[in-house]
Amino acid sequence: MNYSKDEVIQYTREEDVKFVRIAYCDVFGKQKNISIMADELPRAFEHGVSFDASAVAGFGDEARSDLLLHPEPNTLVPLPWRPEHGRVVQMFSDITLSDGTPFGCDTRRLLKNAVSNAEKMGYEFNFGSELEFYLFQRDENGKPTRIPSDEAGYMDIAPEDKGENVRREICLTLERMGILPERSHHEQGPGQNEIDFKYSGALAAADNAMTFQRVVKTVAYNNGLVADFSPKPIQDAPGNGFHINISLKQLDKEETLSQMIAGILANARSMTAFLNPSEASYQRLGSHKAPRYVSWSCENRSPLVRIPAAEGEYRRVELRSADPTANPYLAFALVIHACLDGIGKRLQLCSPSDINLFTAGSDVLSSYEQLPGSFNEACKVAASSSFIREHIPSEILSIYCNR
């Protein structure tokens, strides 16, 4: 919904909207919001909505705690699970200091800057997200358990697949919010599911990834289940991936595609701390189709980057290392900068890895560079990277790596 400020105010009046949730996320990608009454919208648009930043991880301390949220009208979506009378809507926001200066740890703004840099160079990136999650049962007290909702496998159907109706409800809810899912299915793990999005601009794709997790958790809760997006919920089962599909508008040169991939590979190790921001992330990498080696191929699912079988507007690059605990704004911003780095420097792409890297012998694997093996190692690599220092504020790097 591409509304102006006046149209949003008119919409709230005509649609009996009583509450407006102004959403943002912390530096780690956890969504937050504050709810205001619809009558407060004009003031929110003009002056912003203040909140206590010292209570948000990574946003500062009590010495300078006032920040302002500035809702973006073109991000308006209804929350369909809320009552029809006295409806609730949501908007994402920019974050500023009290004097109007952009807040340095506003990761959504960092993505905006990356998009702007790409446009200045004549490029427009689109993203499609593939997010995996587990559904677990709750106990008699409503507490989450580690009992999967079913024992089904990859693309199984009902009655083995007990997540079918939950995925259906999630997709229909997203559709009512103007977010277009492309497909859904049961994944390999017991109780594991995946829903993929159609391509959209980088900012909308990141907003949608944030909203998606909220919708999944809400629908799961309403069905007596709990949704888990953590990287490795079950030790001996596949982890949850956040596969990032990148396409370049009017990509008609194979050379540009190769340079994009080369840029991603060149900066892959540096980006890992932000694509895989928890210790559990590194339990996932290297097994069950989660990559370990800095490599690429066509269609092969064992390398870090692959080019799926597709033609024309569907031709894309898939980065397979990230997991759903990544902040999508940071992840997409870094991917854009990495692609631009490859294009700008005209980096040469190495030969493809057309082998199964999960079964290859040590003599073969020794020639490949590996992703960091722990979060601590990933932070050290990031801290020493000129690429990260150029594109990630020092405050955010410090917040991530000094927890």
One Martini backbone bead per residue (centre of mass of N, CA, C, O) as a GRO file, in nm:
protein
  403
    1MET     BB    1   0.088   0.041   0.029
    2ASN     BB    2   0.097   0.375  -0.124
    3TYR     BB    3   0.098   0.607   0.108
    4SER     BB    4   0.023   0.895   0.242
    5LYS     BB    5  -0.027   1.076   0.513
    6ASP     BB    6  -0.320   1.162   0.446
    7GLU     BB    7  -0.416   0.875   0.365
    8VAL     BB    8  -0.373   0.744   0.638
    9ILE     BB    9  -0.566   0.919   0.799
   10GLN     BB   10  -0.813   0.849   0.627
   11TYR     BB   11  -0.804   0.543   0.665
   12THR     BB   12  -0.846   0.537   0.977
   13ARG     BB   13  -1.131   0.664   0.960
   14GLU     BB   14  -1.274   0.464   0.750
   15GLU     BB   15  -1.156   0.180   0.909
   16ASP     BB   16  -1.156   0.190   1.223
   17VAL     BB   17  -0.889   0.297   1.344
   18LYS     BB   18  -0.719   0.295   1.675
   19PHE     BB   19  -0.436   0.151   1.615
   20VAL     BB   20  -0.078   0.232   1.599
   21ARG     BB   21   0.210   0.063   1.493
   22ILE     BB   22   0.543   0.146   1.565
   23ALA     BB   23   0.811   0.016   1.387
   24TYR     BB   24   1.114  -0.164   1.481
   25CYS     BB   25   1.469  -0.237   1.526
   26ASP     BB   26   1.726  -0.369   1.645
   27VAL     BB   27   2.051  -0.457   1.575
   28PHE     BB   28   1.950  -0.779   1.581
   29GLY     BB   29   1.635  -0.785   1.459
   30LYS     BB   30   1.433  -0.705   1.676
   31GLN     BB   31   1.113  -0.645   1.709
   32LYS     BB   32   0.945  -0.335   1.760
   33ASN     BB   33   0.688  -0.139   1.949
   34ILE     BB   34   0.446   0.131   1.934
   35SER     BB   35   0.133   0.239   2.058
   36ILE     BB   36  -0.107   0.444   1.898
   37MET     BB   37  -0.340   0.656   1.850
   38ALA     BB   38  -0.489   0.767   1.567
   39ASP     BB   39  -0.507   1.075   1.664
   40GLU     BB   40  -0.171   1.090   1.675
   41LEU     BB   41  -0.059   1.095   1.380
   42PRO     BB   42   0.003   1.389   1.304
   43ARG     BB   43   0.224   1.418   1.525
   44ALA     BB   44   0.401   1.182   1.435
   45PHE     BB   45   0.467   1.295   1.152
   46GLU     BB   46   0.592   1.572   1.253
   47HIS     BB   47   0.766   1.470   1.538
   48GLY     BB   48   0.724   1.200   1.645
   49VAL     BB   49   0.816   0.914   1.860
   50SER     BB   50   0.900   0.861   2.173
   51PHE     BB   51   1.179   0.682   2.339
   52ASP     BB   52   1.361   0.447   2.538
   53ALA     BB   53   1.679   0.357   2.446
   54SER     BB   54   1.801   0.223   2.713
   55ALA     BB   55   1.590  -0.037   2.675
   56VAL     BB   56   1.765  -0.100   2.415
   57ALA     BB   57   1.964  -0.299   2.266
   58GLY     BB   58   2.227  -0.084   2.153
   59PHE     BB   59   2.092   0.232   2.206
   60GLY     BB   60   2.209   0.295   2.491
   61ASP     BB   61   2.183   0.520   2.760
   62GLU     BB   62   2.077   0.736   3.012
   63ALA     BB   63   2.234   0.993   2.904
   64ARG     BB   64   2.098   0.919   2.595
   65SER     BB   65   1.754   0.820   2.554
   66ASP     BB   66   1.626   0.998   2.326
   67LEU     BB   67   1.406   0.886   2.073
   68LEU     BB   68   1.274   0.885   1.730
   69LEU     BB   69   0.980   0.801   1.554
   70HIS     BB   70   0.922   0.777   1.187
   71PRO     BB   71   0.667   0.718   1.006
   72GLU     BB   72   0.593   0.523   0.711
   73PRO     BB   73   0.324   0.533   0.503
   74ASN     BB   74   0.421   0.305   0.279
   75THR     BB   75   0.400   0.068   0.533
   76LEU     BB   76   0.112   0.011   0.551
   77VAL     BB   77  -0.057  -0.235   0.765
   78PRO     BB   78  -0.264  -0.469   0.853
   79LEU     BB   79  -0.386  -0.663   1.140
   80PRO     BB   80  -0.588  -0.935   1.098
   81TRP     BB   81  -0.588  -1.058   1.407
   82ARG     BB   82  -0.741  -0.824   1.474
   83PRO     BB   83  -1.001  -0.650   1.526
   84GLU     BB   84  -1.241  -0.500   1.324
   85HIS     BB   85  -1.302  -0.336   1.573
   86GLY     BB   86  -1.060  -0.145   1.626
   87ARG     BB   87  -0.821  -0.133   1.449
   88VAL     BB   88  -0.492  -0.253   1.333
   89VAL     BB   89  -0.181  -0.099   1.253
   90GLN     BB   90   0.129  -0.075   1.054
   91MET     BB   91   0.457   0.092   1.083
   92PHE     BB   92   0.745   0.187   0.975
   93SER     BB   93   1.068   0.337   1.083
   94ASP     BB   94   1.252   0.601   1.165
   95ILE     BB   95   1.557   0.710   1.336
   96THR     BB   96   1.614   0.972   1.579
   97LEU     BB   97   1.718   1.226   1.719
   98SER     BB   98   1.596   1.505   1.880
   99ASP     BB   99   1.737   1.691   1.632
  100GLY     BB  100   1.706   1.485   1.360
  101THR     BB  101   1.931   1.299   1.364
  102PRO     BB  102   2.047   1.028   1.258
  103PHE     BB  103   2.064   0.712   1.373
  104GLY     BB  104   2.343   0.504   1.372
  105CYS     BB  105   2.158   0.223   1.461
  106ASP     BB  106   1.984   0.235   1.199
  107THR     BB  107   1.947  -0.030   0.988
  108ARG     BB  108   1.741   0.072   0.783
  109ARG     BB  109   1.914   0.311   0.686
  110LEU     BB  110   2.151   0.145   0.580
  111LEU     BB  111   1.985   0.025   0.350
  112LYS     BB  112   1.910   0.286   0.213
  113ASN     BB  113   2.203   0.363   0.147
  114ALA     BB  114   2.263   0.120  -0.033
  115VAL     BB  115   2.046   0.176  -0.243
  116SER     BB  116   2.151   0.457  -0.320
  117ASN     BB  117   2.430   0.370  -0.419
  118ALA     BB  118   2.326   0.188  -0.645
  119GLU     BB  119   2.169   0.405  -0.803
  120LYS     BB  120   2.420   0.584  -0.865
  121MET     BB  121   2.540   0.327  -1.038
  122GLY     BB  122   2.272   0.194  -1.189
  123TYR     BB  123   2.133   0.005  -0.958
  124GLU     BB  124   1.879  -0.265  -0.899
  125PHE     BB  125   1.775  -0.443  -0.625
  126ASN     BB  126   1.645  -0.770  -0.561
  127PHE     BB  127   1.447  -0.964  -0.320
  128GLY     BB  128   1.438  -1.306  -0.192
  129SER     BB  129   1.287  -1.500   0.061
  130GLU     BB  130   1.402  -1.788   0.265
  131LEU     BB  131   1.220  -1.917   0.542
  132GLU     BB  132   1.286  -2.111   0.822
  133PHE     BB  133   1.078  -2.331   1.041
  134TYR     BB  134   0.959  -2.439   1.349
  135LEU     BB  135   0.714  -2.664   1.496
  136PHE     BB  136   0.591  -2.667   1.828
  137GLN     BB  137   0.479  -2.781   2.106
  138ARG     BB  138   0.271  -2.751   2.385
  139ASP     BB  139   0.197  -2.754   2.695
  140GLU     BB  140  -0.045  -2.747   2.946
  141ASN     BB  141   0.081  -2.435   3.006
  142GLY     BB  142   0.195  -2.315   2.715
  143LYS     BB  143   0.475  -2.420   2.688
  144PRO     BB  144   0.747  -2.477   2.530
  145THR     BB  145   0.876  -2.733   2.332
  146ARG     BB  146   1.066  -3.015   2.164
  147ILE     BB  147   0.803  -3.102   2.008
  148PRO     BB  148   0.711  -3.173   1.719
  149SER     BB  149   0.431  -3.141   1.511
  150ASP     BB  150   0.598  -3.355   1.336
  151GLU     BB  151   0.742  -3.633   1.106
  152ALA     BB  152   0.798  -3.501   0.855
  153GLY     BB  153   0.914  -3.427   0.530
  154TYR     BB  154   1.000  -3.344   0.228
  155MET     BB  155   0.706  -3.252   0.083
  156ASP     BB  156   0.498  -3.353   0.243
  157ILE     BB  157   0.177  -3.472   0.333
  158ALA     BB  158  -0.118  -3.517   0.425
  159PRO     BB  159  -0.106  -3.629   0.752
  160GLU     BB  160   0.196  -3.594   0.812
  161ASP     BB  161   0.145  -3.298   0.749
  162LYS     BB  162   0.063  -3.057   1.014
  163GLY     BB  163   0.133  -2.761   0.862
  164GLU     BB  164  -0.064  -2.690   0.633
  165ASN     BB  165  -0.276  -2.497   0.777
  166VAL     BB  166  -0.070  -2.295   0.885
  167ARG     BB  167   0.048  -2.205   0.614
  168ARG     BB  168  -0.216  -2.110   0.496
  169GLU     BB  169  -0.272  -1.889   0.709
  170ILE     BB  170  -0.016  -1.730   0.661
  171CYS     BB  171  -0.059  -1.663   0.360
  172LEU     BB  172  -0.334  -1.520   0.392
  173THR     BB  173  -0.236  -1.302   0.587
  174LEU     BB  174  -0.023  -1.178   0.404
  175GLU     BB  175  -0.215  -1.105   0.173
  176ARG     BB  176  -0.387  -0.903   0.350
  177MET     BB  177  -0.103  -0.723   0.380
  178GLY     BB  178   0.045  -0.723   0.084
  179ILE     BB  179   0.200  -1.001   0.102
  180LEU     BB  180   0.375  -1.220  -0.132
  181PRO     BB  181   0.362  -1.534  -0.155
  182GLU     BB  182   0.485  -1.815  -0.349
  183ARG     BB  183   0.563  -2.058  -0.142
  184SER     BB  184   0.502  -2.385   0.023
  185HIS     BB  185   0.655  -2.618   0.270
  186HIS     BB  186   0.792  -2.896   0.376
  187GLU     BB  187   1.065  -2.984   0.537
  188GLN     BB  188   1.306  -3.202   0.653
  189GLY     BB  189   1.228  -3.151   0.926
  190PRO     BB  190   1.061  -3.193   1.207
  191GLY     BB  191   0.837  -2.933   1.179
  192GLN     BB  192   0.943  -2.812   0.910
  193ASN     BB  193   0.935  -2.491   0.736
  194GLU     BB  194   0.847  -2.310   0.420
  195ILE     BB  195   0.851  -1.961   0.301
  196ASP     BB  196   0.817  -1.775   0.002
  197PHE     BB  197   0.905  -1.486  -0.182
  198LYS     BB  198   0.865  -1.241  -0.369
  199TYR     BB  199   0.996  -1.004  -0.536
  200SER     BB  200   1.172  -0.709  -0.409
  201GLY     BB  201   1.276  -0.459  -0.273
  202ALA     BB  202   1.494  -0.432  -0.024
  203LEU     BB  203   1.318  -0.289   0.191
  204ALA     BB  204   1.060  -0.455   0.158
  205ALA     BB  205   1.195  -0.731   0.210
  206ALA     BB  206   1.281  -0.666   0.502
  207ASP     BB  207   1.006  -0.595   0.615
  208ASN     BB  208   0.878  -0.873   0.541
  209ALA     BB  209   1.066  -1.046   0.718
  210MET     BB  210   0.971  -0.924   0.981
  211THR     BB  211   0.664  -0.976   0.950
  212PHE     BB  212   0.673  -1.279   0.907
  213GLN     BB  213   0.765  -1.366   1.190
  214ARG     BB  214   0.519  -1.250   1.331
  215VAL     BB  215   0.301  -1.414   1.188
  216VAL     BB  216   0.400  -1.697   1.252
  217LYS     BB  217   0.390  -1.671   1.563
  218THR     BB  218   0.088  -1.600   1.579
  219VAL     BB  219  -0.037  -1.843   1.431
  220ALA     BB  220   0.089  -2.059   1.604
  221TYR     BB  221  -0.032  -1.970   1.873
  222ASN     BB  222  -0.338  -1.993   1.771
  223ASN     BB  223  -0.258  -2.325   1.725
  224GLY     BB  224  -0.081  -2.429   1.982
  225LEU     BB  225   0.203  -2.318   1.897
  226VAL     BB  226   0.561  -2.289   1.815
  227ALA     BB  227   0.790  -2.074   1.670
  228ASP     BB  228   1.123  -2.153   1.525
  229PHE     BB  229   1.422  -1.956   1.404
  230SER     BB  230   1.652  -2.098   1.488
  231PRO     BB  231   1.937  -2.252   1.362
  232LYS     BB  232   1.929  -2.513   1.601
  233PRO     BB  233   1.679  -2.676   1.749
  234ILE     BB  234   1.796  -2.958   1.638
  235GLN     BB  235   2.080  -3.122   1.648
  236ASP     BB  236   2.009  -3.378   1.421
  237ALA     BB  237   1.891  -3.150   1.242
  238PRO     BB  238   1.802  -2.925   1.046
  239GLY     BB  239   1.844  -2.609   0.995
  240ASN     BB  240   1.780  -2.268   0.976
  241GLY     BB  241   1.726  -2.079   0.690
  242PHE     BB  242   1.835  -1.770   0.498
  243HIS     BB  243   1.767  -1.732   0.186
  244ILE     BB  244   1.931  -1.514  -0.051
  245ASN     BB  245   1.782  -1.351  -0.320
  246ILE     BB  246   1.947  -1.206  -0.609
  247SER     BB  247   1.863  -0.928  -0.820
  248LEU     BB  248   1.910  -0.755  -1.132
  249LYS     BB  249   1.804  -0.515  -1.302
  250GLN     BB  250   1.861  -0.580  -1.619
  251LEU     BB  251   2.012  -0.855  -1.646
  252ASP     BB  252   2.237  -0.898  -1.947
  253LYS     BB  253   2.519  -0.976  -1.807
  254GLU     BB  254   2.735  -1.221  -1.723
  255GLU     BB  255   2.958  -1.046  -1.603
  256THR     BB  256   2.792  -0.917  -1.372
  257LEU     BB  257   2.719  -1.175  -1.227
  258SER     BB  258   3.012  -1.262  -1.166
  259GLN     BB  259   3.086  -1.008  -0.999
  260MET     BB  260   2.881  -1.045  -0.777
  261ILE     BB  261   2.985  -1.316  -0.676
  262ALA     BB  262   3.276  -1.226  -0.623
  263GLY     BB  263   3.196  -1.019  -0.404
  264ILE     BB  264   3.072  -1.218  -0.206
  265LEU     BB  265   3.319  -1.404  -0.171
  266ALA     BB  266   3.527  -1.182  -0.081
  267ASN     BB  267   3.309  -1.104   0.181
  268ALA     BB  268   3.200  -1.348   0.343
  269ARG     BB  269   3.365  -1.358   0.608
  270SER     BB  270   3.303  -1.065   0.700
  271MET     BB  271   2.973  -1.111   0.709
  272THR     BB  272   2.909  -1.349   0.910
  273ALA     BB  273   2.839  -1.204   1.184
  274PHE     BB  274   2.558  -1.094   1.043
  275LEU     BB  275   2.441  -1.372   0.922
  276ASN     BB  276   2.571  -1.523   1.205
  277PRO     BB  277   2.482  -1.400   1.535
  278SER     BB  278   2.544  -1.693   1.670
  279GLU     BB  279   2.651  -1.980   1.804
  280ALA     BB  280   2.430  -2.163   1.669
  281SER     BB  281   2.504  -2.099   1.373
  282TYR     BB  282   2.771  -2.301   1.379
  283GLN     BB  283   2.601  -2.571   1.396
  284ARG     BB  284   2.484  -2.550   1.101
  285LEU     BB  285   2.735  -2.523   0.958
  286GLY     BB  286   2.821  -2.803   0.739
  287SER     BB  287   2.514  -2.908   0.734
  288HIS     BB  288   2.234  -2.979   0.584
  289LYS     BB  289   2.305  -2.764   0.336
  290ALA     BB  290   2.506  -2.596   0.499
  291PRO     BB  291   2.759  -2.401   0.449
  292ARG     BB  292   3.141  -2.370   0.462
  293TYR     BB  293   3.238  -2.288   0.175
  294VAL     BB  294   3.398  -2.076  -0.047
  295SER     BB  295   3.152  -2.093  -0.303
  296TRP     BB  296   3.034  -2.205  -0.636
  297SER     BB  297   2.727  -2.267  -0.839
  298CYS     BB  298   2.512  -2.458  -1.037
  299GLU     BB  299   2.245  -2.582  -0.838
  300ASN     BB  300   2.430  -2.652  -0.633
  301ARG     BB  301   2.384  -2.700  -0.260
  302SER     BB  302   2.687  -2.686  -0.122
  303PRO     BB  303   2.748  -2.407  -0.167
  304LEU     BB  304   2.726  -2.075  -0.090
  305VAL     BB  305   2.674  -2.022  -0.402
  306ARG     BB  306   2.399  -2.001  -0.636
  307ILE     BB  307   2.248  -2.085  -0.959
  308PRO     BB  308   1.954  -2.118  -1.042
  309ALA     BB  309   1.711  -2.254  -1.237
  310ALA     BB  310   1.684  -1.979  -1.464
  311GLU     BB  311   1.516  -1.718  -1.648
  312GLY     BB  312   1.548  -1.404  -1.690
  313GLU     BB  313   1.379  -1.254  -1.431
  314TYR     BB  314   1.468  -1.529  -1.253
  315ARG     BB  315   1.750  -1.457  -1.240
  316ARG     BB  316   1.989  -1.563  -0.982
  317VAL     BB  317   2.122  -1.524  -0.652
  318GLU     BB  318   2.226  -1.759  -0.391
  319LEU     BB  319   2.246  -1.720  -0.046
  320ARG     BB  320   2.310  -1.990   0.216
  321SER     BB  321   2.421  -1.897   0.515
  322ALA     BB  322   2.202  -1.767   0.640
  323ASP     BB  323   1.996  -1.682   0.921
  324PRO     BB  324   1.704  -1.578   1.101
  325THR     BB  325   1.888  -1.400   1.313
  326ALA     BB  326   1.922  -1.199   1.111
  327ASN     BB  327   1.947  -0.881   1.006
  328PRO     BB  328   1.802  -0.784   0.714
  329TYR     BB  329   1.925  -0.502   0.678
  330LEU     BB  330   2.219  -0.583   0.704
  331ALA     BB  331   2.229  -0.812   0.502
  332PHE     BB  332   2.138  -0.653   0.246
  333ALA     BB  333   2.348  -0.430   0.259
  334LEU     BB  334   2.600  -0.613   0.234
  335VAL     BB  335   2.526  -0.747  -0.034
  336ILE     BB  336   2.522  -0.494  -0.202
  337HIS     BB  337   2.814  -0.405  -0.145
  338ALA     BB  338   2.945  -0.665  -0.254
  339CYS     BB  339   2.840  -0.643  -0.542
  340LEU     BB  340   2.962  -0.360  -0.597
  341ASP     BB  341   3.251  -0.447  -0.548
  342GLY     BB  342   3.267  -0.646  -0.785
  343ILE     BB  343   3.186  -0.446  -1.009
  344GLY     BB  344   3.384  -0.208  -0.954
  345LYS     BB  345   3.649  -0.419  -0.965
  346ARG     BB  346   3.615  -0.653  -1.163
  347LEU     BB  347   3.586  -0.933  -1.057
  348GLN     BB  348   3.703  -1.253  -1.063
  349LEU     BB  349   3.579  -1.562  -1.116
  350CYS     BB  350   3.589  -1.854  -1.008
  351SER     BB  351   3.557  -2.166  -1.019
  352PRO     BB  352   3.338  -2.401  -1.002
  353SER     BB  353   3.164  -2.624  -0.763
  354ASP     BB  354   3.093  -2.945  -0.910
  355ILE     BB  355   3.056  -3.060  -0.609
  356ASN     BB  356   3.031  -3.241  -0.312
  357LEU     BB  357   3.117  -3.082  -0.011
  358PHE     BB  358   3.004  -3.307   0.198
  359THR     BB  359   3.187  -3.562   0.050
  360ALA     BB  360   3.451  -3.459   0.024
  361GLY     BB  361   3.774  -3.464   0.053
  362SER     BB  362   4.042  -3.321   0.214
  363ASP     BB  363   4.212  -3.270  -0.045
  364VAL     BB  364   3.991  -3.084  -0.168
  365LEU     BB  365   3.909  -2.888   0.077
  366SER     BB  366   4.195  -2.749   0.128
  367SER     BB  367   4.143  -2.531  -0.119
  368TYR     BB  368   3.933  -2.402   0.071
  369GLU     BB  369   3.766  -2.154   0.202
  370GLN     BB  370   3.639  -2.074   0.519
  371LEU     BB  371   3.420  -2.020   0.732
  372PRO     BB  372   3.368  -1.937   1.021
  373GLY     BB  373   3.352  -2.150   1.326
  374SER     BB  374   3.271  -1.886   1.493
  375PHE     BB  375   3.171  -1.600   1.636
  376ASN     BB  376   3.447  -1.505   1.730
  377GLU     BB  377   3.586  -1.532   1.456
  378ALA     BB  378   3.391  -1.349   1.296
  379CYS     BB  379   3.460  -1.090   1.457
  380LYS     BB  380   3.759  -1.078   1.384
  381VAL     BB  381   3.718  -1.053   1.082
  382ALA     BB  382   3.543  -0.797   1.085
  383ALA     BB  383   3.744  -0.607   1.242
  384SER     BB  384   3.970  -0.649   0.992
  385SER     BB  385   3.768  -0.518   0.786
  386SER     BB  386   3.735  -0.277   0.545
  387PHE     BB  387   3.449  -0.337   0.449
  388ILE     BB  388   3.310  -0.310   0.727
  389ARG     BB  389   3.418  -0.027   0.807
  390GLU     BB  390   3.270   0.114   0.563
  391HIS     BB  391   2.952  -0.014   0.626
  392ILE     BB  392   2.992  -0.034   0.945
  393PRO     BB  393   2.943   0.087   1.228
  394SER     BB  394   3.130   0.079   1.510
  395GLU     BB  395   2.895   0.044   1.708
  396ILE     BB  396   2.782  -0.219   1.586
  397LEU     BB  397   3.032  -0.392   1.601
  398SER     BB  398   3.059  -0.368   1.909
  399ILE     BB  399   2.783  -0.482   1.988
  400TYR     BB  400   2.819  -0.763   1.859
  401CYS     BB  401   3.133  -0.831   1.982
  402ASN     BB  402   3.056  -0.722   2.308
  403ARG     BB  403   2.840  -0.923   2.467
   0.00000   0.00000   0.00000
